Amino acid sequence: MNIVMIGPFAFQPKGTVSVRAFFMARALVGRGHRVTILMPPYDHLADSGRTWEQEGVVLENATLRRNDLWRQIAVPMALARRATHLAPDLVHVFKPIGYSGLTGLYLRLFSRRPLVLDTDDWEGAGGWIEANPYPAAWKRFFAWQERWMARHADAVTVASRTLQTQVWGLGVDPERVLYAPNGPDVHGRDAEPVSAEEIRQIRQDLGVGEAPLALYLGHIPHGSDLDLALEAWARIGDRLPEGARLVIAGVGDGLPALQAAARQWGIADRVGFPGWIDRDRAAFYLSAADLIVNPYRDTLINRAKCAGKGVQAMALGKAVLTSRVGENLEYIEHRRSGLLAEPGDVDDLARLLLEALSDRTLTTTLGLNARQRIWERYDWDARIGAVEQLYQSVRA
């Protein structure tokens, strides 16, 4: 098949294209299909007009110099024309809102090609339209886009069980909805371990030395729940081994609030904010950590999401501490392949942080079990057949 995927934004820094769409596309290429991913790089304008091939997948950015209202209308039209020009057997649109959602709308209205929608977040009531400071008109439009695209697509792929039920609730036939959770980067399966010298260098750069290191690595959106980790860190600071450090590596709209919170809690000297870590360096930083931390509150957003960053860490054999909510319950068996705190419970999070960072035997064991679980259950190469079958069904 000739498949065109429509990304919602640039390849980086967010993960929907680089972790979800690309991993799916690469597995499809491995099965003999041709895949092109078209992107509107409004969040990384340096990629405007850039095209390259990576592991058999063609990645193509629209020309986009500014993110203004005119381009938000015109660029999706250009993406739809480009997708049609490529004469695909089907188009897979990632996210129902924004640039990609509008591209999907144009394709649905003006093209007869089969259209599949992918959703990896809940945008509507109780979702991101309420968490993000969008104008009221945008919120109404995004909620409408989400409903319209799900109902008018030939099929829908979803990243979590919660999204599966949410899409069913929009009136979509369950037979047209495929549960397709995130999986690990195939290169991690047989990759050589990061050298002890490289780990020492990274830990030195992060100012931690041989002391315990808890790490969050990834995009930091507006409304991030990482403030829970900061408050927990403040509560257990005097009981942690000397020199222990929490590092929050990433960029995003939520970063300034976290930096302010660290100062407010009086822990700025024990928390690091090194900024964005390039994807090709992520495995080195994850390998240097004792524990990966990503806490959540119990919200519809968090029940719906499927955090690729936790999957990546588990695939590398790292212990993950997150919250007992949503897709985390699918990935992690508490105290066997990771640790699950009660959502929003700072005391429980602090207790588990202290326990894990005081016992490297525990984190090593959890990490080994996590790696086995992720590769046995979530390897895209083993699961891509279900996506192929879905594609065949919409082309029939």
N, C-alpha and C positions, 0 to 999 in steps of 0.2 A: 504493500500500500504506500501511497504518497500522502503523508500526513503533514498538515500545518498546525502548529500550536501558536496561540496568541498569548503572550505574556502580559501581565498587568503593569509592569515597570521594568527597570533595567536588570541586568544579570546579577548585579550586586549593588547595594549592600544587603538588601532583603533576600529571603530565601525561597520565595515561591517559585521563581524561575530557576535559580542555580541549584536548588536542592530537590524541589518537587518535579517541576516540568522537565528539567534536564535529565535527572536520573531516570524518569519514565521514558524519555525520548531515547536515551542511550541504550536502554534495555530493548526498546523496539528496533533500533538500528541493528542490534545484535541478532535479532530475529529476521533480518533481511529487509526491513522497511526503510523508506526514505523519510526523514523528519527535518523540517525547518521550523525554527522558533522565531517569530517576529515579536519585537519589543518596542515600546515607547519609553525611551530612557529619560523621562522627566525628572527622576530623582538622581540621575547621574548624567548630566548633560555632556560630559566629556566623551561619552559613548555615542553621541549623535552621529548617525550615518555609518557607524562601524559595522562591518560584517566579518565573521571569521568562522572557521570550522573547528569543532572540538570533538574528538572521538567519534567522528562520523556524523555528528549533528551540526547542521548549519544554523548559526545564530546571527540574526540580522536586526539591526536597530533602525528605526525610523529616523529621519532627519528632524530634529527637534531642538531648536535654539532657546526657546523660552516656554515656560509652562503657564500660558495665559488662556483665557476663555476661548479665543478663536482656535488655538491649537488643540485644545481639549475636544473641540468638535471636528476640526479638519484632519488631525492626525489619525483618529480611528477610521475615518473615511479612506485615508491613504492606506492604512493597514488592511482594511477590507479589500481594497482594489488589488493590493499586492498579493494577498492570500488567494484571491480569485485567479490572478495571473499565473500563479504557481500550479493551477489545475489540480488541486488535491482531491483525494478520494473522500476525505473528511477533514473538518477543522475542529480542533480541541481548544476551547477558550478557557483560560485560567483566571478565575475570579469573575463574578457576574456584574461588578460595578466598575466605574471609572473608565479609563481608556479601553481596557479589554472588553468590558461589558458593552460599551457602546459599539465597538468593532463587531462583537457578536450580534448585536441588534441589527446593524446594517446588513450583515451576512444573512441573517434569518429573513429579513424583509426583502432583500434583493438577490438572493442566491438560493439555488435548490440543493446545494451541497449539504450532506449530513453534518449536523452540528452537535458536538458534545460539550457540555459545560463541566468545569472542575471548580469545586469550592473547598477551600481549606480554612475558612473563617466564617463566622456568622456576622453579617453586616447590619441586619435590620433591628427591630425592636429588641432591646436588651443586649445588642451587639455593638460593633465598632462605631456605628453612626451616633451612638449616645456617648461613647468614650472620647471620640475625637471632636475637636471644636469646629465642626463644619457649620456653615450657614444653614439656617432652617430649611431653605429651599433645596440645598444639596442633600440634606438628610432625607427629605421626602423622596427626592429623585433616586438616591441610592437604594432606599428600601423598595421602591417600585422596580428598579432594575433587577434586584435580587429575585423578586417574585416572578417578574416577566421572563427573565432568562431561564430560570429553572423550569417554568411551565412550558416554554416554547422550544427548549432544546430537545433533541432526539433522545438524549440520555444524559445522565449526570454522574460524575465521579465525585466521591466525598472522602475527606481525609479522616473523619472520625465517626463514631457511632452516634454522637449527638447530632452532627450535621446530617447524618442519614435520616434520623427521625424528624429533624426540622424540615428537610426537603420533602419527606412524605407528607408532613403537615401542610405544605403548600399545595397539595393535591396532585403531586407527581406520582405516577404509577410505580410502586416499589420494584417492579420488574425492570424499570429503566434506571434504577439507582444502584451504582456499584460502590461498595465500601472498599477504598484503596488507601490505607494508611501509609504514612511516610516510611521509607526504608533507608538503609545505610548506603554510603558511597561504596561501590563495588571495589574500589582500589584499596579499601581498608581490610578486605577479606584476607589477603595474603601479603599485606605490606610488612616490610621489615620494621621491627620496633624502633622507636626513636632512641638514639644513642644516649647513654648516660651522660656523656659530655655535653650534648645538646640540651638535655634536661637541666643540667647544672647551670648552663649559661642562661637559659630562660628564667630559671628561678632566681638567679643572681640579678638579672635585669629587672625582675619584679620585686626585688628587695626582700626575698623570703628565705634564702639560703636553704638550710635543712629543715626548717620549721614547717608545720602543716600549712597547706595551701588549699583554700576553697575558691573555686572559679566559676564565674558566669561568663560565657562567651557567645555573643550574638547581637542581633539588632535590639535596640532599646526603645520601644514605642512609647508614645504618650500614654500615661496610665499604667505603666509597668508596675508589677507587684514586687519588684526587687527591693522596695522599701522595707518589706517584711524581713529580708535577709539582713539589711542594715540594722534594723531594730534588734533582731535576734543576736547579731554580732556584738552590739553594744551591751546586751544583757549578760553575755558569757565571757566578755573580754578578759576579766581578771582570772578566769578559770581555765583558759586555753593555754596550751604550751607556749612558752616564751617565743616571741617572734612570729606567731601564727598570723596569717594575712588572708583577707578576703579581697579578691580581684574581680572587678566588673569590667570586662573588655568588650567594647562595642560603641556604636554611635546611634543616635536617634533623638527624636523629640523629647524622650523621657530622661535623657542623661543629665541635663542641668538640675532637675529636681532631685535626682539621686545624689549628685555632688553636694547640693545644699543640705540634704538630709544627713549625709555623713558628717558635715560640719556641725549640724544641729545636735547630733547625738554624741559629739566629741570623739569621733573615731576616725577622723580624716587621716591621721598618721598611721592607721592600721588597715586602711582600705585603699586599694590602687585602682586608678581609672586610666589604663594605658591607651585607650582609644580603639580604633578599628584594627582588627587582625586580619590580614589577607587570608583568603580561603586556603591557599597552599601552605600557610603557616599554622592553620588552626590545629591540626593534629599534634604539632609540637607543643603548643600551649596546653592542650587537653592532656597530653601525656605527662606534662610536668606537674599537674594538679593531683592532690590526694582525693578531692571530692568535687563533683560538679553540682552546683546549687542553682535551682530555678523554682522558687516558691510561687504559689498561686492562691488567690482568694476563690471562693466558690461563686463564680459568675457564669452567665451563659457564654460569654466570650471564652472563658477558660475551659468550660466543659466541651466547647466545640473545637478548640484548636488541637493541632497535632504537632507538637514541637519537634521539628527536625533536629534541633540542637541536642536534645536529650538522646535521640536515636543515634546521632553521630558519636556522642560520648560513650554510650553503652557498647556500640560496635567496636570501639577502640579498647574496650575492657576497663572502663572507668566506672566507679561507683557514682550513682546519681541520687541526690536528695531533692525531691520535688514534693508536690502535694497530692493528696488523695482525691483527685477530681478528674473527670473526663477521661481522655485517652491515656493518661498516665496509668490508670487502672488496667488497661489492656497490656501495656508494655512492661510494667514492673510488678513483681511479686514482692511484697514488703518483707524485708530482711533476708530475702534470697537473691534477688537480682537488682536490688536498690532499696531506697528508704522513702517512705511516704508519710509526710506530716499531715496533720489535719489542716484543711484549707483555711488560711487566714489566721491560724493559731500560732502566734509568735512564741509562746512558751514551749509548745511541742516542737516547733522548728529549732529553737535554741537548744532544747534537750538532745535532739538528734544530731545537730551540728557538733555539739560538744562530744557526744559519744563517738561519732565517726572520726573526728579529727584527733581523738585521743587513742585511737586503736587502728593502726595501719593494717593489721591482720584482717580486721573486719572489712575495711575498704577494698583490700586486695581480693578477698573472697567474693564480695559483692560484684566487683568489676569482672572477674572471670565468669561468674554466672550470667551477668548481664550480656557479655559478649556472645556467649553460647545461645542465649535466648533470642537475641536480635538476629543473628545470622540464620538460625533455624526457622524463624517465623516470618521475617520481614524482608528478606533478600528480594530486591526487585527482579533479578533475573529469574527467580523461581516463581514470582507472582504475576509477571507481565502477561502471561497467557490469558488471564481473566480480562485484562484491558483489551487484548486482541479480540477476544470473543465478543466483548461489548461493541467494539468497532464493527465487527462483521455483522452483528445484529442490526445496527442502525443503517448499514448499507444494503441490507437484504430487501 
